[in-house]
Amino acid sequence: MEIKFTHHQSAHCENGVVSNLMKHNGFDVSEPMVFGIGSGLLFCYIPFLKVNHAPAITYRAMPGAIFKRFAKRVGIKIKHEKFKSPQKAKARLDENLQNNNPVGLQVGVYNLEYFPDEYRFHFNAHNLVVYGKEDSNYLISDPVMETVTTLSDKQLEKVRFAKGAFAPKGHIYYPTGFPDTLSLESAIKKGIKHTCKDMLAPVPIVGVKGIRMVAKLIRKWPKKKGVRKANHYLGQIVRMQEEIGTGGGGFRYIYAAFLQEASKVLKNDTLAELSKEMTVIGDLWRDFALDLSRIYRNRKAKMDAYNDVASQLEAIAEKEELFFKKLRKAIKNDD
């Protein structure tokens, strides 16, 4: 039982799953367009949620939110289900495959057998497509991988019911209805306005204010937490930024690509200019991560290293605040 499904590699799992499912159903929607319309870009510092014994930082919307927002804004109907019983979850998956319907799944990465060891840690917000089954093996299209792969029924059950933060609980999702044509203009504007609202939110842990809060904490951590724990926290920032779901720099590049596409759809040259600006900001995030890694790997000799990277992050926050104010104005003027 194999559905005729074309695998396309992407930079980020949820965007890639949505884009691939859209293409399978005859709508050529790119990964950046899914991400932008779905308002995937975010920054949030979550001190009360620990991942790998350090505060969580997310650079993206909550798992599942991108698809939900994208679908609502372009007029697609989708079905989401979670399960208490692995048997019921498997039955629903098999039912969809029998009906020639590839589906998206939320899974944990720690027990994904095809992931390299260095990427297998406790993170439960990964997404992939199941597009068929051969005997007891499921056919997997994981959009962050170069080629398709397989998981046994036991292996798939294990990752579908991983424990911990964001436990997937057998989460399965798939589109059930489509409009005759996708109206992107309105969807793009709604997606941009939502992202600007998030990134400029008057909340201490969200958006630009959240970035500034983390910068202040980086200055305090060595004295308050000790160098060992401070370095562990810095490592967490880098992991959340560069390894888990593409993160800070990578998401900025995807968003820049979205703005480039959006400028053509809306015939708005300002968005093309802002696309270039966002690419530069993405480069700054990458430089920041590199300098953090030098500290926690003990390769940075400066005594004031923590203050230096905190200043880098504050500069990024300043640039992002100006950027999203300009972006908000560009879309307002386009109405």
DRENMARZA-970721 format. One record per residue (C-alpha): residue in one letter; x, y, z. Coordinates in Angstrom, 1 decimal. Layout:
node code:a	px:X	py:Y	pz:Z
...
REM end
This chain:
node code:m	px:0.0	py:0.0	pz:0.0
node code:e	px:1.9	py:3.0	pz:-1.3
node code:i	px:0.4	py:6.4	pz:-2.2
node code:k	px:1.9	py:8.2	pz:-5.1
node code:f	px:3.5	py:10.9	pz:-3.1
node code:t	px:6.5	py:13.2	pz:-4.1
node code:h	px:9.0	py:14.0	pz:-1.4
node code:h	px:10.3	py:17.6	pz:-1.3
node code:q	px:13.1	py:18.4	pz:1.2
node code:s	px:12.5	py:21.6	pz:3.2
node code:a	px:14.3	py:23.6	pz:5.9
node code:h	px:11.6	py:23.1	pz:8.6
node code:c	px:9.4	py:20.2	pz:9.4
node code:e	px:5.9	py:21.7	pz:9.8
node code:n	px:6.2	py:24.0	pz:6.9
node code:g	px:7.6	py:21.2	pz:4.8
node code:v	px:4.8	py:18.8	pz:5.7
node code:v	px:2.1	py:21.4	pz:4.9
node code:s	px:3.8	py:22.4	pz:1.6
node code:n	px:4.2	py:18.7	pz:0.6
node code:l	px:0.6	py:17.9	pz:1.4
node code:m	px:-0.6	py:21.0	pz:-0.5
node code:k	px:1.5	py:20.0	pz:-3.6
node code:h	px:0.1	py:16.4	pz:-3.3
node code:n	px:-3.4	py:17.9	pz:-3.6
node code:g	px:-2.6	py:20.0	pz:-6.6
node code:f	px:-1.7	py:23.4	pz:-5.0
node code:d	px:1.9	py:24.6	pz:-5.6
node code:v	px:2.5	py:26.4	pz:-2.3
node code:s	px:6.1	py:26.9	pz:-1.2
node code:e	px:7.5	py:26.3	pz:2.3
node code:p	px:8.2	py:30.1	pz:2.9
node code:m	px:4.6	py:30.9	pz:1.8
node code:v	px:3.2	py:28.4	pz:4.3
node code:f	px:5.4	py:29.8	pz:7.0
node code:g	px:4.5	py:33.4	pz:6.4
node code:i	px:0.8	py:33.0	pz:5.9
node code:g	px:0.8	py:30.7	pz:9.0
node code:s	px:2.6	py:33.4	pz:11.1
node code:g	px:5.2	py:30.9	pz:12.1
node code:l	px:7.9	py:33.4	pz:13.1
node code:l	px:8.0	py:34.1	pz:16.8
node code:f	px:10.3	py:34.6	pz:19.8
node code:c	px:9.3	py:33.5	pz:23.2
node code:y	px:11.3	py:32.8	pz:26.4
node code:i	px:9.5	py:30.2	pz:28.5
node code:p	px:11.3	py:30.0	pz:31.9
node code:f	px:8.6	py:27.7	pz:33.5
node code:l	px:9.1	py:25.1	pz:30.8
node code:k	px:12.3	py:23.1	pz:31.0
node code:v	px:13.8	py:21.3	pz:28.0
node code:n	px:17.0	py:19.4	pz:28.7
node code:h	px:17.2	py:21.0	pz:32.2
node code:a	px:17.2	py:24.5	pz:30.8
node code:p	px:14.5	py:27.2	pz:30.1
node code:a	px:12.8	py:26.7	pz:26.8
node code:i	px:13.1	py:29.3	pz:24.0
node code:t	px:11.0	py:29.1	pz:20.9
node code:y	px:11.5	py:30.9	pz:17.6
node code:r	px:8.3	py:29.6	pz:16.1
node code:a	px:4.6	py:29.3	pz:16.8
node code:m	px:3.3	py:26.4	pz:18.9
node code:p	px:3.3	py:23.0	pz:17.1
node code:g	px:0.3	py:22.8	pz:14.8
node code:a	px:-0.4	py:26.5	pz:14.8
node code:i	px:1.2	py:27.2	pz:11.4
node code:f	px:-1.0	py:24.7	pz:9.6
node code:k	px:-4.2	py:25.8	pz:11.4
node code:r	px:-3.6	py:29.5	pz:10.6
node code:f	px:-2.5	py:28.8	pz:7.0
node code:a	px:-5.6	py:26.6	pz:6.4
node code:k	px:-8.0	py:29.1	pz:7.9
node code:r	px:-6.6	py:32.0	pz:5.9
node code:v	px:-6.6	py:30.3	pz:2.5
node code:g	px:-9.9	py:28.4	pz:3.1
node code:i	px:-8.7	py:24.8	pz:3.6
node code:k	px:-10.5	py:22.4	pz:6.0
node code:i	px:-8.2	py:20.3	pz:8.1
node code:k	px:-8.8	py:17.5	pz:10.6
node code:h	px:-6.7	py:17.1	pz:13.8
node code:e	px:-6.9	py:14.2	pz:16.1
node code:k	px:-5.1	py:13.0	pz:19.3
node code:f	px:-5.5	py:9.7	pz:21.0
node code:k	px:-5.1	py:8.0	pz:24.4
node code:s	px:-4.9	py:4.6	pz:22.8
node code:p	px:-1.9	py:3.7	pz:20.5
node code:q	px:-4.2	py:1.1	pz:18.9
node code:k	px:-6.8	py:3.7	pz:17.9
node code:a	px:-4.1	py:6.0	pz:16.6
node code:k	px:-2.7	py:3.2	pz:14.4
node code:a	px:-6.2	py:2.3	pz:13.2
node code:r	px:-6.9	py:5.9	pz:12.2
node code:l	px:-3.5	py:6.1	pz:10.4
node code:d	px:-4.1	py:2.9	pz:8.5
node code:e	px:-7.6	py:4.0	pz:7.6
node code:n	px:-6.3	py:7.1	pz:5.9
node code:l	px:-3.6	py:5.2	pz:4.0
node code:q	px:-6.3	py:2.7	pz:2.8
node code:n	px:-8.2	py:5.8	pz:1.5
node code:n	px:-5.1	py:7.0	pz:-0.4
node code:n	px:-4.7	py:9.9	pz:1.9
node code:p	px:-1.2	py:10.8	pz:3.1
node code:v	px:-1.2	py:12.4	pz:6.6
node code:g	px:1.0	py:14.6	pz:8.8
node code:l	px:2.1	py:13.3	pz:12.2
node code:q	px:3.6	py:15.1	pz:15.2
node code:v	px:6.3	py:12.9	pz:16.8
node code:g	px:9.2	py:13.0	pz:19.3
node code:v	px:12.7	py:12.9	pz:17.8
node code:y	px:14.6	py:11.0	pz:20.5
node code:n	px:13.6	py:7.6	pz:19.1
node code:l	px:13.6	py:8.4	pz:15.4
node code:e	px:15.9	py:5.7	pz:14.2
node code:y	px:16.9	py:7.5	pz:11.0
node code:f	px:18.0	py:10.7	pz:12.8
node code:p	px:21.8	py:11.1	pz:13.4
node code:d	px:22.6	py:10.5	pz:17.1
node code:e	px:23.6	py:14.1	pz:17.7
node code:y	px:20.0	py:15.3	pz:16.8
node code:r	px:18.2	py:12.7	pz:18.8
node code:f	px:17.2	py:14.3	pz:22.1
node code:h	px:13.9	py:14.9	pz:23.9
node code:f	px:11.9	py:17.2	pz:21.6
node code:n	px:8.4	py:16.3	pz:20.8
node code:a	px:7.3	py:18.9	pz:18.2
node code:h	px:8.7	py:17.3	pz:15.0
node code:n	px:6.5	py:16.7	pz:12.0
node code:l	px:6.6	py:14.2	pz:9.2
node code:v	px:4.3	py:12.6	pz:6.5
node code:v	px:3.3	py:9.0	pz:6.3
node code:y	px:2.4	py:8.1	pz:2.8
node code:g	px:2.1	py:4.3	pz:2.8
node code:k	px:2.8	py:0.9	pz:4.4
node code:e	px:4.6	py:-2.2	pz:3.3
node code:d	px:4.0	py:-5.2	pz:5.6
node code:s	px:4.7	py:-3.8	pz:9.1
node code:n	px:6.8	py:-0.8	pz:7.9
node code:y	px:5.4	py:2.7	pz:7.3
node code:l	px:6.7	py:4.8	pz:4.5
node code:i	px:8.0	py:8.1	pz:5.8
node code:s	px:8.5	py:11.4	pz:4.1
node code:d	px:10.4	py:13.5	pz:6.7
node code:p	px:10.8	py:16.9	pz:5.0
node code:v	px:14.0	py:17.8	pz:6.7
node code:m	px:15.7	py:14.6	pz:5.3
node code:e	px:17.0	py:14.3	pz:1.8
node code:t	px:15.2	py:11.1	pz:0.9
node code:v	px:12.2	py:9.1	pz:2.1
node code:t	px:12.7	py:6.4	pz:4.7
node code:t	px:10.7	py:3.8	pz:6.8
node code:l	px:9.8	py:3.1	pz:10.4
node code:s	px:8.4	py:-0.2	pz:11.8
node code:d	px:5.0	py:-0.1	pz:13.4
node code:k	px:6.6	py:-0.3	pz:16.8
node code:q	px:9.1	py:2.4	pz:16.1
node code:l	px:6.4	py:4.7	pz:14.8
node code:e	px:4.2	py:4.0	pz:17.8
node code:k	px:7.1	py:4.9	pz:20.1
node code:v	px:7.7	py:8.4	pz:18.5
node code:r	px:3.9	py:9.1	pz:18.2
node code:f	px:3.5	py:8.5	pz:22.0
node code:a	px:6.7	py:10.1	pz:23.2
node code:k	px:6.5	py:11.4	pz:26.8
node code:g	px:7.4	py:14.9	pz:28.1
node code:a	px:6.8	py:18.5	pz:27.0
node code:f	px:4.6	py:18.8	pz:24.0
node code:a	px:3.8	py:15.1	pz:24.1
node code:p	px:2.2	py:14.4	pz:20.7
node code:k	px:-0.4	py:11.9	pz:21.9
node code:g	px:-0.6	py:10.2	pz:18.5
node code:h	px:-1.4	py:13.6	pz:16.9
node code:i	px:-2.5	py:13.1	pz:13.2
node code:y	px:-3.6	py:15.8	pz:10.9
node code:y	px:-4.6	py:16.1	pz:7.2
node code:p	px:-6.6	py:18.4	pz:4.9
node code:t	px:-10.2	py:17.4	pz:4.2
node code:g	px:-11.4	py:20.1	pz:1.9
node code:f	px:-10.0	py:22.7	pz:-0.6
node code:p	px:-11.3	py:25.9	pz:-2.3
node code:d	px:-11.4	py:25.9	pz:-6.1
node code:t	px:-8.5	py:28.4	pz:-6.0
node code:l	px:-6.3	py:29.8	pz:-3.2
node code:s	px:-6.7	py:33.5	pz:-2.6
node code:l	px:-3.2	py:34.4	pz:-1.3
node code:e	px:-3.4	py:38.2	pz:-1.2
node code:s	px:-5.7	py:38.5	pz:1.9
node code:a	px:-4.0	py:35.5	pz:3.5
node code:i	px:-0.5	py:37.1	pz:3.2
node code:k	px:-1.7	py:40.4	pz:4.7
node code:k	px:-3.3	py:38.6	pz:7.7
node code:g	px:-0.2	py:36.5	pz:8.2
node code:i	px:2.1	py:39.5	pz:8.2
node code:k	px:-0.1	py:41.5	pz:10.6
node code:h	px:-0.3	py:38.6	pz:13.0
node code:t	px:3.5	py:38.2	pz:13.0
node code:c	px:4.1	py:41.9	pz:13.6
node code:k	px:1.6	py:41.8	pz:16.5
node code:d	px:3.4	py:38.9	pz:18.0
node code:m	px:6.9	py:40.3	pz:17.6
node code:l	px:5.9	py:43.8	pz:18.9
node code:a	px:3.7	py:42.4	pz:21.8
node code:p	px:3.8	py:44.3	pz:25.1
node code:v	px:4.7	py:41.1	pz:27.0
node code:p	px:8.1	py:40.7	pz:28.7
node code:i	px:8.8	py:37.2	pz:27.4
node code:v	px:7.4	py:37.5	pz:23.9
node code:g	px:8.8	py:39.0	pz:20.7
node code:v	px:11.3	py:41.8	pz:20.8
node code:k	px:10.8	py:42.3	pz:24.5
node code:g	px:11.5	py:38.6	pz:25.1
node code:i	px:14.8	py:38.9	pz:23.1
node code:r	px:15.8	py:41.8	pz:25.4
node code:m	px:14.9	py:39.8	pz:28.5
node code:v	px:17.2	py:36.9	pz:27.4
node code:a	px:20.0	py:39.4	pz:26.8
node code:k	px:19.6	py:40.7	pz:30.4
node code:l	px:19.6	py:37.1	pz:31.7
node code:i	px:22.8	py:36.2	pz:29.8
node code:r	px:24.6	py:39.0	pz:31.8
node code:k	px:23.3	py:37.7	pz:35.1
node code:w	px:23.6	py:33.9	pz:34.6
node code:p	px:27.4	py:33.5	pz:35.3
node code:k	px:27.1	py:35.1	pz:38.8
node code:k	px:23.6	py:33.9	pz:39.6
node code:k	px:23.7	py:30.4	pz:38.3
node code:g	px:27.5	py:29.7	pz:38.1
node code:v	px:29.6	py:29.4	pz:35.0
node code:r	px:28.8	py:25.7	pz:34.4
node code:k	px:25.0	py:26.2	pz:34.4
node code:a	px:25.3	py:29.5	pz:32.5
node code:n	px:27.1	py:27.7	pz:29.8
node code:h	px:24.5	py:24.9	pz:29.7
node code:y	px:21.9	py:27.6	pz:29.3
node code:l	px:23.9	py:29.2	pz:26.4
node code:g	px:24.1	py:25.8	pz:24.8
node code:q	px:20.3	py:25.5	pz:25.1
node code:i	px:19.9	py:28.8	pz:23.3
node code:v	px:22.1	py:27.6	pz:20.4
node code:r	px:20.4	py:24.2	pz:20.3
node code:m	px:16.9	py:25.8	pz:20.2
node code:q	px:18.1	py:28.3	pz:17.6
node code:e	px:20.1	py:26.2	pz:15.3
node code:e	px:19.2	py:22.6	pz:15.7
node code:i	px:15.5	py:22.3	pz:16.8
node code:g	px:13.2	py:23.2	pz:13.9
node code:t	px:15.6	py:25.5	pz:12.1
node code:g	px:15.5	py:28.2	pz:14.9
node code:g	px:16.3	py:31.8	pz:14.9
node code:g	px:18.6	py:32.4	pz:12.0
node code:g	px:17.0	py:29.9	pz:9.7
node code:f	px:13.5	py:31.1	pz:10.3
node code:r	px:14.6	py:34.6	pz:9.4
node code:y	px:15.9	py:33.4	pz:6.1
node code:i	px:12.6	py:31.5	pz:5.4
node code:y	px:10.7	py:34.7	pz:6.4
node code:a	px:12.9	py:36.7	pz:4.0
node code:a	px:12.0	py:34.3	pz:1.2
node code:f	px:8.3	py:34.7	pz:2.1
node code:l	px:8.5	py:38.5	pz:1.9
node code:q	px:10.2	py:38.2	pz:-1.5
node code:e	px:7.4	py:36.0	pz:-2.8
node code:a	px:4.8	py:38.2	pz:-1.1
node code:s	px:6.2	py:41.3	pz:-2.7
node code:k	px:5.4	py:39.8	pz:-6.2
node code:v	px:1.9	py:38.6	pz:-5.2
node code:l	px:0.9	py:42.0	pz:-3.7
node code:k	px:3.0	py:44.1	pz:-6.1
node code:n	px:4.6	py:45.7	pz:-3.1
node code:d	px:8.3	py:46.7	pz:-3.6
node code:t	px:8.7	py:47.6	pz:0.0
node code:l	px:8.4	py:44.0	pz:1.0
node code:a	px:11.2	py:43.0	pz:-1.3
node code:e	px:13.5	py:45.6	pz:0.4
node code:l	px:12.4	py:44.3	pz:3.8
node code:s	px:13.3	py:40.8	pz:2.6
node code:k	px:16.9	py:41.9	pz:2.2
node code:e	px:16.8	py:43.5	pz:5.6
node code:m	px:15.5	py:40.3	pz:7.2
node code:t	px:18.3	py:38.3	pz:5.6
node code:v	px:20.9	py:40.6	pz:7.3
node code:i	px:19.1	py:40.0	pz:10.6
node code:g	px:19.3	py:36.3	pz:10.0
node code:d	px:23.1	py:36.6	pz:9.6
node code:l	px:23.3	py:38.4	pz:12.9
node code:w	px:21.5	py:35.6	pz:14.7
node code:r	px:23.9	py:33.1	pz:13.2
node code:d	px:26.9	py:35.2	pz:14.3
node code:f	px:25.4	py:35.3	pz:17.8
node code:a	px:25.0	py:31.6	pz:18.0
node code:l	px:28.6	py:31.1	pz:16.9
node code:d	px:29.9	py:33.3	pz:19.6
node code:l	px:27.7	py:31.6	pz:22.2
node code:s	px:29.2	py:28.2	pz:21.1
node code:r	px:32.7	py:29.6	pz:21.6
node code:i	px:31.9	py:30.5	pz:25.2
node code:y	px:30.3	py:27.2	pz:26.3
node code:r	px:33.0	py:25.2	pz:24.5
node code:n	px:35.6	py:27.3	pz:26.4
node code:r	px:37.1	py:28.7	pz:23.3
node code:k	px:36.5	py:32.4	pz:24.0
node code:a	px:39.3	py:33.9	pz:26.2
node code:k	px:37.6	py:37.3	pz:26.9
node code:m	px:36.5	py:37.7	pz:30.6
node code:d	px:33.6	py:39.9	pz:29.4
node code:a	px:32.3	py:37.3	pz:26.9
node code:y	px:28.8	py:37.1	pz:28.4
node code:n	px:28.3	py:40.9	pz:28.2
node code:d	px:29.6	py:40.9	pz:24.6
node code:v	px:27.0	py:38.3	pz:23.4
node code:a	px:24.3	py:40.0	pz:25.5
node code:s	px:25.1	py:43.3	pz:23.7
node code:q	px:24.9	py:41.4	pz:20.3
node code:l	px:21.4	py:40.2	pz:21.3
node code:e	px:20.3	py:43.6	pz:22.3
node code:a	px:21.4	py:45.0	pz:18.9
node code:i	px:19.4	py:42.2	pz:17.2
node code:a	px:16.3	py:43.2	pz:19.3
node code:e	px:16.7	py:46.8	pz:18.2
node code:k	px:16.9	py:45.9	pz:14.6
node code:e	px:14.0	py:43.5	pz:14.8
node code:e	px:11.8	py:46.2	pz:16.5
node code:l	px:12.6	py:48.7	pz:13.7
node code:f	px:12.0	py:46.0	pz:11.1
node code:f	px:8.6	py:44.9	pz:12.3
node code:k	px:7.4	py:48.4	pz:12.7
node code:k	px:8.4	py:49.1	pz:9.1
node code:l	px:6.7	py:45.8	pz:8.0
node code:r	px:3.5	py:46.7	pz:9.8
node code:k	px:3.5	py:50.1	pz:8.1
node code:a	px:4.2	py:48.5	pz:4.7
node code:i	px:1.2	py:46.2	pz:5.0
node code:k	px:-1.0	py:49.0	pz:6.4
node code:n	px:-0.2	py:51.2	pz:3.4
node code:d	px:-1.0	py:48.3	pz:1.1
node code:d	px:-4.6	py:48.0	pz:2.4
REM end
